[in-house]
C-alpha cells in the first residue's frame, strides 16, 4: 500500500519548487476560505502553470472542498440561507455551461479562458473597491440569476468565482461573519456538485487526485487557522493591491508562455 501511494506521488514528477508552490497554494486556499478574500486568486494561475489548464481544475477542486469544510465548520452559525439558495439553480446552470465549453476546447484555449475569467474577476474586484459604498442593487431575482450564471460558469471553467459571489453578497449588505459563512456554504455546495462532472465528463479527478490533495490538507488547515486569526489585521486596500498585482503577473505568464 505504501509503495502504491509512493508511486502515485512520483507519477506527478514534481520538483521541490513545485511542491513548495502547491503547499503555499493550499495555505492560501485555507486563508481565503476563512475570510482573507482574494488570497486564492494567485492559486489558480499557480496550479495552471504546474498542471496545465484543464487538469489543474480537477487538482484544485478537492483542495477547495477541504477548505470549504474548514470554513463551514468555523462559520456554520453565521449563514443567511436565503442568499445561499437563491442563486444556486442559476449557478448550476452556469456549471453545466462550463462543462459543455470545457469539453469543446483545447488545453491552450482552456488556459486562456481561465486567464480571462481571472482578469474579469480582478476588474470586478477593483470596481467593488471603488464603488462598494455606493452600490444599491435591488434584491431582484434577475440580479441573483445573472450573478449565479456567471459564478457557476467561472467556477467550473477556472475555480474563479470568488469575487463574483463577493460582489453579490456585498450588495446585500451582510455583516462580515454572515458574509463569510454564507459564501462558505454556497461554495461548499457548488463545489460538491461539480465533482461528478470532473470525474465522469472531464475525467480530471480520480484516486490519484484525491490522495494527492489529501497530502495538502495540513497546509490548508494551517492557512484556515491563519485566516481566522488575522482576517481583521490586514489593511484591505493594501492586501487587495498585492493580490491584483501578483495575479496580473501570473495571468500574463499563463497567456504568453
Backbone bond lengths (Angstrom), bond angles and torsions (degrees), N, CA, C in turn:
res aa  C-N    CA-C-N  psi(-1)  N-CA   C-N-CA  omega(-1)  CA-C   N-CA-C  phi
1 X - - - 1.458 - - 1.529 111.00 -
2 X 1.332 115.60 -44.16 1.460 119.60 179.57 1.521 110.79 -63.58
3 X 1.346 116.13 -39.39 1.454 119.63 178.53 1.528 111.14 -66.02
4 X 1.333 115.90 -35.78 1.463 120.80 178.11 1.525 110.58 -63.82
5 X 1.340 116.13 -46.75 1.465 120.27 179.03 1.515 111.11 -63.82
6 X 1.347 116.14 -41.92 1.463 120.20 178.64 1.524 110.75 -61.71
7 X 1.334 116.38 -41.17 1.463 119.95 179.11 1.528 111.14 -63.15
8 X 1.336 116.84 -35.41 1.462 120.66 178.27 1.521 110.71 -62.54
9 X 1.331 116.21 -47.25 1.463 119.29 -179.17 1.528 111.34 -66.51
10 X 1.318 117.14 -37.76 1.462 120.17 179.32 1.519 111.42 -67.32
11 X 1.330 116.85 -27.04 1.461 120.53 -178.29 1.526 112.61 -66.64
12 X 1.334 117.29 -19.98 1.458 119.76 178.63 1.521 112.10 -79.58
13 X 1.353 116.54 -18.51 1.468 121.94 175.15 1.529 112.00 51.77
14 X 1.326 115.88 57.74 1.461 121.96 -179.42 1.520 110.67 -103.31
15 X 1.325 116.46 142.47 1.461 119.32 175.43 1.523 109.66 -91.29
16 X 1.334 116.04 178.76 1.466 121.22 -174.76 1.525 111.60 -62.74
17 X 1.339 116.74 -38.85 1.467 120.15 179.78 1.520 110.86 -64.31
18 X 1.324 116.83 -43.19 1.460 120.13 -179.92 1.525 111.31 -65.31
19 X 1.334 116.73 -40.25 1.466 119.21 175.57 1.527 110.90 -61.44
20 X 1.319 115.83 -41.13 1.461 119.18 178.77 1.515 111.82 -62.83
21 X 1.332 116.62 -41.49 1.466 120.55 178.73 1.523 111.36 -65.87
22 X 1.330 116.68 -36.28 1.462 120.25 178.45 1.524 110.79 -66.35
23 X 1.330 116.97 -43.97 1.459 119.97 178.62 1.530 110.95 -65.36
24 X 1.331 116.16 -39.12 1.467 119.67 175.26 1.523 110.10 -62.09
25 X 1.327 116.63 -40.70 1.465 120.52 177.44 1.511 110.99 -61.28
26 X 1.343 116.36 -40.27 1.462 120.08 177.00 1.518 111.75 -60.29
27 X 1.328 116.70 -43.65 1.463 120.30 177.96 1.522 111.25 -62.29
28 X 1.331 116.50 -41.82 1.459 119.96 -179.26 1.527 111.34 -67.67
29 X 1.332 117.04 -35.64 1.459 120.30 175.55 1.520 109.99 -61.08
30 X 1.334 116.46 -47.60 1.460 120.33 179.14 1.516 112.35 -60.82
31 X 1.345 115.85 -43.09 1.464 119.87 179.92 1.518 111.63 -65.09
32 X 1.353 116.52 -41.48 1.465 120.12 179.90 1.517 111.66 -64.81
33 X 1.319 116.16 -39.27 1.461 119.84 -177.32 1.522 112.42 -69.32
34 X 1.304 118.18 -24.74 1.469 120.99 -177.52 1.522 112.52 -106.05
35 X 1.325 117.28 22.00 1.449 118.57 168.09 1.505 117.06 127.64
36 X 1.337 119.16 -19.57 1.460 120.06 179.55 1.526 108.69 -85.22
37 X 1.312 115.21 73.47 1.464 121.04 -175.47 1.528 111.07 -57.42
38 X 1.315 115.60 135.37 1.459 121.05 179.29 1.508 113.90 100.15
39 X 1.336 118.07 -18.25 1.456 120.18 -177.44 1.517 112.43 -60.78
40 X 1.322 116.99 -35.24 1.464 120.93 -176.16 1.520 113.16 -76.22
41 X 1.335 118.29 -7.51 1.453 120.01 179.03 1.526 111.71 -56.77
42 X 1.304 116.50 -43.19 1.458 119.85 -177.18 1.521 111.62 -74.23
43 X 1.322 117.04 -17.08 1.460 121.46 -179.33 1.522 110.78 -67.20
44 X 1.316 118.08 -44.19 1.464 121.81 -175.28 1.527 111.63 -59.65
45 X 1.341 119.49 -53.82 1.471 117.98 178.45 1.524 112.83 -64.12
46 X 1.334 117.57 -31.17 1.461 119.77 177.80 1.523 110.95 -63.78
47 X 1.327 116.58 -46.35 1.463 120.30 179.66 1.529 111.28 -66.94
48 X 1.328 117.27 -34.47 1.466 120.44 176.46 1.523 110.41 -63.25
49 X 1.325 117.04 -43.20 1.459 120.85 -179.01 1.530 111.23 -64.51
50 X 1.330 117.54 -31.37 1.467 120.70 -177.59 1.524 111.76 -84.90
51 X 1.343 117.37 -44.57 1.465 120.98 -171.37 1.525 114.38 -109.17
52 X 1.339 118.24 -13.64 1.456 120.44 -174.19 1.516 111.04 98.52
53 X 1.333 116.30 166.95 1.463 121.37 -172.18 1.507 114.64 -60.68
54 X 1.325 116.97 -71.14 1.464 120.14 -175.31 1.529 112.76 -67.42
55 X 1.347 120.31 -45.75 1.468 119.86 178.87 1.523 113.37 -58.76
56 X 1.340 116.81 -31.92 1.464 119.14 -177.00 1.524 112.17 -64.51
57 X 1.344 116.93 -30.40 1.464 119.12 -179.91 1.522 111.07 -65.74
58 X 1.347 116.02 -37.18 1.461 119.55 177.16 1.509 112.79 -73.68
59 X 1.336 117.12 -33.69 1.462 120.28 177.06 1.520 111.17 -67.59
60 X 1.327 116.15 -36.33 1.461 120.27 -174.58 1.524 113.01 -81.52
61 X 1.328 117.74 -31.79 1.463 119.85 -172.92 1.531 113.49 -57.07
62 X 1.352 120.64 -48.32 1.469 118.46 177.37 1.523 113.16 -60.59
63 X 1.333 117.44 -33.63 1.466 119.79 175.83 1.520 110.49 -62.85
64 X 1.315 116.71 -42.10 1.464 120.55 178.56 1.524 111.28 -63.57
65 X 1.321 116.35 -39.77 1.461 119.80 -179.81 1.524 110.63 -65.86
66 X 1.324 116.99 -39.69 1.471 119.87 175.49 1.527 109.76 -60.00
67 X 1.342 116.45 -44.38 1.458 119.96 176.75 1.520 111.97 -62.92
68 X 1.334 117.22 -37.80 1.462 121.17 176.73 1.528 111.22 -60.18
69 X 1.324 116.35 -40.69 1.471 120.64 179.99 1.519 110.19 -60.59
70 X 1.336 116.59 -45.79 1.464 120.01 178.52 1.526 111.16 -62.32
71 X 1.343 116.53 -43.76 1.463 120.63 -177.52 1.524 111.30 -65.71
72 X 1.333 116.38 -45.81 1.457 120.30 -179.66 1.525 110.68 -64.54
73 X 1.326 117.34 -37.07 1.464 120.71 179.26 1.520 111.37 -62.24
74 X 1.334 115.98 -39.12 1.465 119.50 -175.93 1.532 112.02 -82.57
75 X 1.344 116.95 -40.49 1.465 120.87 -174.30 1.533 112.40 -103.71
76 X 1.318 117.17 20.61 1.456 121.61 -174.19 1.532 112.79 -56.58
77 X 1.315 116.72 -35.61 1.471 120.59 -177.51 1.522 112.53 -78.63
78 X 1.328 116.76 -10.72 1.463 121.34 -175.51 1.538 109.40 -111.65
79 X 1.323 116.41 76.32 1.458 120.46 -177.39 1.519 110.43 -142.20
80 X 1.325 115.23 132.09 1.464 120.97 171.49 1.527 106.78 -102.82
81 X 1.334 116.32 100.74 1.457 120.67 -172.56 1.522 112.70 -66.59
82 X 1.304 117.76 -21.89 1.466 119.38 177.33 1.514 110.73 -59.24
83 X 1.340 116.53 -41.97 1.453 120.69 -176.89 1.525 112.43 -87.13
84 X 1.320 117.18 -4.29 1.459 120.80 168.16 1.529 109.74 -82.78
85 X 1.318 115.94 -46.29 1.462 121.16 -171.76 1.526 113.68 -84.20
86 X 1.336 117.48 -31.14 1.462 120.01 -173.95 1.527 113.46 -59.97
87 X 1.350 120.15 -46.04 1.467 118.89 179.52 1.525 113.71 -87.51
88 X 1.342 118.25 -3.39 1.461 121.00 -171.47 1.527 113.74 -60.59
89 X 1.360 120.57 -47.86 1.477 118.53 179.36 1.520 112.67 -59.41
90 X 1.322 116.53 -38.96 1.462 120.41 179.34 1.523 110.67 -69.31
91 X 1.320 116.12 -37.53 1.465 119.76 177.83 1.525 110.62 -63.44
92 X 1.337 117.42 -39.72 1.460 120.35 178.14 1.526 110.63 -65.10
93 X 1.333 117.09 -36.66 1.467 119.93 175.26 1.526 110.36 -63.01
94 X 1.331 116.63 -38.86 1.456 120.71 176.27 1.521 111.96 -65.76
95 X 1.329 117.03 -36.98 1.466 121.08 176.88 1.533 110.26 -62.02
96 X 1.330 116.84 -45.63 1.469 120.85 179.27 1.528 110.56 -61.11
97 X 1.333 116.68 -41.63 1.468 120.19 177.13 1.526 110.23 -61.71
98 X 1.333 116.74 -40.69 1.453 120.52 177.84 1.514 112.43 -64.16
99 X 1.331 116.98 -37.83 1.472 121.07 177.05 1.522 110.13 -61.49
100 X 1.334 116.80 -46.46 1.462 121.00 -177.87 1.525 111.45 -64.13
101 X 1.321 116.10 -41.24 1.462 119.80 178.33 1.524 110.07 -65.90
102 X 1.341 116.28 -42.42 1.454 120.68 -178.21 1.509 113.19 -63.77
103 X 1.320 117.92 -27.29 1.467 121.30 179.26 1.520 112.77 -79.23
104 X 1.331 116.87 -12.99 1.466 120.49 -172.81 1.523 114.06 -108.68
105 X 1.329 117.54 -2.04 1.463 118.96 -174.13 1.512 110.43 -117.96
106 X 1.338 116.07 158.17 1.453 122.22 178.49 1.520 110.48 -79.80
107 X 1.328 115.03 172.11 1.462 119.72 -179.76 1.518 112.77 -61.07
108 X 1.365 117.20 -41.39 1.460 120.26 -179.75 1.524 111.62 -66.28
109 X 1.338 116.18 -41.65 1.462 119.74 178.29 1.513 110.29 -65.83
110 X 1.334 116.46 -37.84 1.456 120.83 178.95 1.528 110.45 -62.28
111 X 1.326 116.17 -43.79 1.461 120.48 177.13 1.526 110.90 -60.92
112 X 1.337 116.57 -40.41 1.461 120.76 178.02 1.527 110.89 -64.17
113 X 1.345 117.15 -41.14 1.462 120.55 177.94 1.521 111.03 -61.23
114 X 1.339 116.46 -41.03 1.464 119.66 177.73 1.525 110.15 -61.78
115 X 1.342 115.94 -45.78 1.463 119.58 -179.94 1.523 111.27 -61.06
116 X 1.326 116.42 -41.79 1.470 120.42 -179.71 1.526 110.96 -64.07
117 X 1.350 117.02 -43.20 1.465 118.91 179.64 1.521 111.05 -65.33
118 X 1.337 117.62 -35.10 1.461 120.14 177.52 1.528 109.97 -65.98
119 X 1.343 116.34 -44.86 1.457 120.08 179.97 1.528 110.38 -62.35
120 X 1.324 116.68 -40.28 1.464 119.81 175.96 1.526 110.34 -60.12
121 X 1.336 115.75 -40.70 1.461 119.48 177.54 1.516 112.10 -63.75
122 X 1.329 116.55 -38.21 1.465 120.27 177.64 1.519 110.77 -63.75
123 X 1.328 116.74 -42.59 1.464 120.46 178.21 1.528 109.79 -60.20
124 X 1.330 115.54 -42.96 1.461 119.43 178.77 1.524 111.09 -64.44
125 X 1.343 116.89 -37.46 1.463 119.54 177.76 1.520 111.36 -61.55
126 X 1.347 116.09 -45.68 1.467 120.04 -179.90 1.522 109.98 -63.45
127 X 1.324 116.43 -45.00 1.472 120.45 178.50 1.520 110.71 -60.76
128 X 1.328 115.96 -42.26 1.461 120.22 178.79 1.529 110.91 -61.66
129 X 1.334 116.00 -42.28 1.457 119.90 -178.28 1.527 111.59 -64.72
130 X 1.327 115.57 -37.38 1.460 120.14 -177.58 1.516 112.99 -81.32
131 X 1.346 117.88 -24.93 1.455 120.59 -171.03 1.520 115.04 -119.12
132 X 1.330 117.32 -0.57 1.462 118.62 -169.73 1.528 113.59 -59.63
133 X 1.313 117.25 -27.14 1.462 119.08 -179.99 1.536 111.85 -81.57
134 X 1.363 115.38 -8.69 1.454 118.14 -176.09 1.527 112.18 -113.96
135 X 1.344 116.77 -5.52 1.462 119.80 -177.64 1.526 110.00 -64.41
136 X 1.316 115.54 132.67 1.466 119.39 178.12 1.523 109.04 -144.81
137 X 1.337 115.80 57.56 1.461 120.86 -179.44 1.519 109.03 -82.88
138 X 1.331 118.48 125.07 1.459 120.25 179.85 1.520 111.18 -64.86
139 X 1.309 116.60 152.03 1.459 122.58 -177.93 1.527 109.63 -81.23
140 X 1.343 115.80 67.75 1.454 121.44 -179.15 1.520 110.18 -100.23
141 X 1.358 115.45 159.63 1.458 119.98 -177.98 1.525 111.96 -63.76
142 X 1.337 117.05 -34.22 1.454 119.60 -176.55 1.521 112.11 -66.81
143 X 1.329 116.26 -31.29 1.466 119.01 178.24 1.524 109.83 -68.99
144 X 1.341 116.34 -43.78 1.462 120.27 176.20 1.522 110.70 -62.15
145 X 1.335 117.37 -37.80 1.461 121.47 -179.60 1.527 111.50 -65.07
146 X 1.327 116.44 -46.54 1.464 120.54 -179.04 1.521 110.54 -63.44
147 X 1.322 116.91 -49.16 1.451 120.46 -177.98 1.524 111.08 -66.31
148 X 1.336 116.42 -36.73 1.458 119.74 178.22 1.522 111.60 -65.20
149 X 1.343 117.73 -45.01 1.458 121.30 179.60 1.524 111.56 -61.98
150 X 1.322 116.04 -48.00 1.464 119.65 -179.76 1.529 110.49 -64.60
151 X 1.330 115.65 -42.37 1.456 119.84 179.84 1.513 112.03 -63.76
152 X 1.333 117.53 -44.46 1.453 120.54 179.79 1.515 112.34 -64.02
153 X 1.334 116.91 -42.34 1.464 120.59 179.03 1.525 111.35 -63.48
154 X 1.335 116.14 -47.94 1.460 119.58 -176.23 1.520 112.38 -70.02
155 X 1.342 117.68 -31.88 1.460 118.34 178.55 1.521 111.16 -72.45
156 X 1.344 118.08 -29.13 1.459 120.11 176.90 1.516 111.25 -77.19
157 X 1.323 116.95 -42.88 1.459 120.91 -178.04 1.527 111.68 -69.13
158 X 1.337 116.93 -42.80 1.458 117.47 -173.46 1.504 115.67 -145.71
159 X 1.342 118.76 18.65 1.474 120.64 -178.52 1.524 110.82 49.31
160 X 1.331 116.02 43.16 1.470 119.70 -172.18 1.517 112.30 -130.19
161 X 1.324 117.14 41.50 1.468 120.68 -178.72 1.524 113.03 -96.22
162 X 1.322 117.81 1.59 1.467 120.98 -176.41 1.510 114.52 -52.62
163 X 1.347 118.95 -53.60 1.465 119.55 -177.83 1.514 113.05 -66.03
164 X 1.334 117.02 -30.69 1.463 120.34 179.69 1.520 110.19 -64.96
165 X 1.341 115.94 -46.71 1.456 119.47 179.26 1.527 111.09 -70.79
166 X 1.315 117.09 -30.03 1.468 119.83 176.61 1.519 110.55 -62.06
167 X 1.327 116.38 -44.07 1.460 120.35 178.86 1.528 110.16 -63.52
168 X 1.328 115.85 -44.27 1.464 120.08 179.74 1.529 110.88 -56.95
169 X 1.330 116.40 -47.11 1.468 119.92 -177.13 1.522 112.10 -74.57
170 X 1.338 116.51 -32.19 1.465 118.69 178.32 1.528 111.22 -66.10
171 X 1.327 117.03 -34.02 1.463 118.95 179.04 1.521 112.05 -67.09
172 X 1.313 116.64 -17.11 1.462 120.96 177.63 1.532 111.66 -90.35
173 X 1.326 116.36 -0.27 1.461 122.71 176.45 1.538 112.25 54.28
174 X 1.311 115.70 46.95 1.461 119.95 177.45 1.521 110.20 -77.43
175 X 1.333 117.75 142.41 1.466 120.23 172.65 1.521 110.36 -58.05
176 X 1.323 116.98 157.50 1.459 121.46 -170.06 1.521 113.30 -55.82
177 X 1.332 117.75 -51.74 1.455 119.80 -177.64 1.527 112.19 -64.29
178 X 1.340 116.97 -37.89 1.457 120.09 177.94 1.527 110.07 -68.93
179 X 1.319 116.65 -35.75 1.462 121.20 175.01 1.523 110.45 -58.14
180 X 1.342 116.85 -49.17 1.469 121.06 -177.88 1.524 110.74 -66.81
181 X 1.348 116.78 -44.43 1.454 120.33 -178.21 1.515 112.88 -66.29
182 X 1.334 117.11 -40.07 1.462 121.13 178.53 1.521 110.77 -65.56
183 X 1.307 115.81 -43.42 1.466 120.37 178.46 1.525 110.83 -64.48
184 X 1.338 117.21 -38.79 1.464 121.22 -179.97 1.523 111.18 -62.41
185 X 1.324 117.04 -45.18 1.464 120.13 -179.71 1.519 111.50 -68.03
186 X 1.336 117.52 -39.06 1.460 119.78 178.78 1.522 110.52 -58.69
187 X 1.326 116.58 -48.78 1.458 119.13 -176.92 1.523 112.28 -73.66
188 X 1.320 117.40 -28.57 1.460 119.51 174.46 1.533 109.42 -59.72
189 X 1.315 116.62 -48.30 1.462 121.02 -177.82 1.529 112.03 -69.19
190 X 1.320 117.35 -44.33 1.459 119.93 -177.03 1.521 110.82 -69.82
191 X 1.338 117.84 -36.69 1.461 120.38 178.97 1.526 111.46 -67.81
192 X 1.323 117.26 -39.50 1.463 119.85 176.01 1.530 110.64 -63.87
193 X 1.322 116.75 -37.78 1.463 120.39 179.70 1.527 111.70 -66.92
194 X 1.334 117.57 -25.00 1.463 121.15 -179.28 1.524 112.75 -78.08
195 X 1.320 117.43 -20.75 1.464 121.03 -173.68 1.531 112.93 -56.79
196 X 1.349 119.92 -49.04 1.478 118.57 -179.79 1.525 113.43 -58.36
197 X 1.325 117.27 -35.60 1.467 119.81 178.37 1.525 110.88 -64.60
198 X 1.328 116.03 -40.39 1.462 119.75 179.34 1.531 111.35 -68.48
199 X 1.321 116.89 -34.05 1.459 120.22 -178.18 1.524 111.68 -76.51
200 X 1.330 117.02 -50.37 1.461 121.15 -169.13 1.527 113.97 -97.32
201 X 1.332 118.48 -28.43 1.456 120.64 -177.26 1.527 111.70 -97.35
202 X 1.328 116.34 -57.98 1.456 120.02 -179.15 1.522 112.71 -84.82
203 X 1.333 117.18 -22.04 1.470 123.03 -178.11 1.527 111.50 54.72
204 X 1.326 115.05 46.22 1.467 121.50 179.04 1.524 112.63 -106.46
205 X 1.332 117.52 -2.91 1.461 121.58 175.63 1.519 108.51 -126.31
206 X 1.333 115.73 128.11 1.460 122.27 174.35 1.525 107.90 -145.68
207 X 1.327 116.69 -169.10 1.460 119.45 -178.19 1.519 111.93 -63.23
208 X 1.316 117.11 -33.77 1.466 120.70 176.72 1.520 110.17 -59.86
209 X 1.305 115.81 -45.98 1.460 121.07 -178.97 1.523 111.29 -61.90
210 X 1.332 116.43 -45.99 1.458 120.80 -177.34 1.523 111.09 -63.81
211 X 1.336 117.27 -46.46 1.467 120.55 180.00 1.522 110.79 -63.33
212 X 1.324 116.22 -39.95 1.457 120.12 178.46 1.520 111.14 -61.11
213 X 1.336 115.84 -47.56 1.463 119.57 -176.70 1.528 112.14 -69.86
214 X 1.323 117.23 -29.98 1.464 119.23 175.83 1.527 110.88 -63.05
215 X 1.327 116.73 -30.37 1.466 119.78 178.13 1.522 111.89 -69.35
216 X 1.334 116.30 -18.95 1.468 121.00 179.70 1.528 110.73 -90.87
217 X 1.341 117.73 -8.73 1.465 121.83 -175.57 1.532 113.49 -54.72
218 X 1.356 119.98 -41.67 1.479 118.01 178.29 1.524 112.89 -59.20
219 X 1.330 117.11 -38.18 1.467 120.06 178.21 1.525 110.27 -66.89
220 X 1.331 116.86 -38.74 1.471 120.22 178.00 1.518 110.13 -64.15
221 X 1.333 116.52 -42.38 1.469 120.23 178.35 1.523 110.88 -62.08
222 X 1.332 116.84 -42.76 1.464 120.06 178.90 1.520 110.28 -61.51
223 X 1.325 116.72 -43.86 1.456 120.01 178.11 1.511 112.48 -63.43
224 X 1.340 116.68 -38.74 1.459 120.76 177.92 1.522 110.88 -63.65
225 X 1.312 116.32 -41.65 1.466 121.09 178.47 1.528 110.49 -62.90
226 X 1.324 115.87 -44.97 1.467 119.98 179.08 1.522 110.32 -63.55
227 X 1.331 116.71 -41.89 1.462 120.51 -179.57 1.512 112.36 -59.08
228 X 1.331 116.22 -43.87 1.466 120.70 179.68 1.524 110.31 -62.53
229 X 1.331 116.65 -40.74 1.461 120.91 -173.06 1.528 113.91 -76.81
230 X 1.333 116.68 -34.33 1.467 118.06 -170.42 1.523 113.93 -113.36
231 X 1.345 117.90 5.07 1.460 119.92 -174.87 1.527 112.23 -57.37
232 X 1.333 117.59 -28.94 1.466 120.28 -178.93 1.525 113.12 -92.38
233 X 1.312 117.81 -2.29 1.459 120.19 -172.30 1.520 113.95 -99.33
234 X 1.335 118.29 -21.39 1.459 121.12 -176.12 1.534 109.85 -91.07
235 X 1.343 117.54 126.58 1.467 119.63 176.59 1.521 110.66 -58.77
236 X 1.299 116.92 127.83 1.458 121.99 -172.92 1.525 112.47 -62.14
237 X 1.314 117.73 -45.45 1.462 120.20 -176.22 1.517 111.42 -65.12
238 X 1.330 116.82 -43.74 1.467 120.35 179.92 1.518 110.80 -64.57
239 X 1.322 116.44 -39.63 1.459 120.59 -179.42 1.517 111.09 -67.05
240 X 1.319 116.91 -45.37 1.462 120.40 -178.89 1.524 110.92 -63.92
241 X 1.327 116.93 -38.16 1.460 120.31 178.61 1.524 110.29 -62.39
242 X 1.332 117.32 -42.81 1.455 121.49 178.02 1.525 110.82 -60.82
243 X 1.307 117.11 -45.10 1.467 121.29 -179.73 1.524 110.62 -63.49
244 X 1.325 117.13 -43.60 1.462 121.18 -178.91 1.527 110.77 -61.87
245 X 1.320 117.16 -46.81 1.474 121.10 -177.46 1.521 111.13 -63.58
246 X 1.331 117.02 -49.33 1.466 120.37 -178.02 1.527 111.64 -65.65
247 X 1.321 117.37 -34.42 1.453 119.92 -179.51 1.522 111.55 -73.35
248 X 1.329 118.00 -37.77 1.460 120.98 175.89 1.525 110.27 -60.42
249 X 1.324 117.43 -42.89 1.467 121.26 177.74 1.527 110.60 -61.76
250 X 1.338 116.00 -45.72 1.463 120.01 -179.63 1.525 111.47 -63.39
251 X 1.333 116.91 -40.96 1.469 120.32 178.05 1.527 110.96 -64.03
252 X 1.329 116.43 -38.15 1.459 119.81 176.87 1.517 112.50 -61.00
253 X 1.328 115.97 -40.36 1.457 120.94 176.69 1.526 110.29 -64.00
254 X 1.343 116.66 -43.32 1.461 120.64 -180.00 1.527 111.64 -61.55
255 X 1.329 116.83 -40.68 1.452 121.43 -173.92 1.538 112.90 -77.77
256 X 1.334 117.21 -29.87 1.465 120.00 -171.36 1.517 114.46 -117.73
257 X 1.350 117.36 6.14 1.469 117.83 179.76 1.535 109.70 -72.01
